């Protein structure tokens, strides 16, 4: 299995200045309605075709969605491929930090 962190734990890590390879797997309209500024958008529906964009050095891939369900599916898929992944439980619904809008 892979580890999970809460939205609050992710927020704390970002506030501490930790570099995190954060991927938001929600759809583009959800992304534009509000996302974490440090995140990159790779919708779950495009994940398989965009695997080459996931890696960022040796960092684990931290995945977030609206509530943790889709990011969990992404984690299941990527973990099975040998990627080191972390799911953000609670997702954007429980995100306590600042939100960026638009592209």
Secondary structure, DSSP 4 states (H G I P E B T S, - for coil): --EEEEHHHHHHHHHTT---EEEE-S-HHHHHT-B-TT-EE--GGGTGGGGGGT--TT--EEEE-SSSHHHHHHHHHHHHTT--EEEEETGGGG--S--B---
